[in-house]
Structure formats: C-alpha cells, structure tokens
C-alpha cells in the first residue's frame, strides 16, 4: 500500500488561484488541469513535465496517475531537468517503463 502526503487542496494554489508549483507563469488551476488533458501530446508533456519538476512528487499524483506518466514518458522526460533521474528510478521501480 502506498502512503502519500499530498498538499491539502486549499494550499495547492496561491492568492491568485495559481498552483504553487507554477510560480513562474500566470496559469490558473483550471487552465492547468485543462492543459494536462490536452489532446496535443507535446503540450500535455510540457505541462506534466513542469509539474513533475517543480511540485512535490506526492502532489503530482493528485493530478495524474502513474500510468499516464508512463504513457507520455518519451515526450515528457526532456522537461524534467534534474528530477529526471528520480522519476526514471520511480517508474522503473514500479515496472511502468523498461
């Protein structure tokens, strides 16, 4: 059984309604959620990678299932920066990527 400690919903956004992990751009929570659901895999990968790079790992799973990350892995890993090794390790440990 996995034990996660996500940020409470009322603390996920700042006073302007922007997710705390998107401190460097003007995107509201509804806009962010919409971008994560984009049919455009590159657009979706950019926003997913940005969240995976800047949010607490537990918070990532508030928005996406690990299987979605695995599905988009080829497209999003270039957006992970220094966190790429962590996410690669985690997904391999869970047998979601080869």
Buried (B, 14 or more C-beta within 10 A) or exposed (E): EEEEEBBEEEEBBEEEEBBBBBEEEEBBBEBBEEBBEBEEBEEBBBBBBBBBBBBBBEBBBBBBEBEBBBBBBEBBBEBBEEBBEEBBEBBEEEEBBE
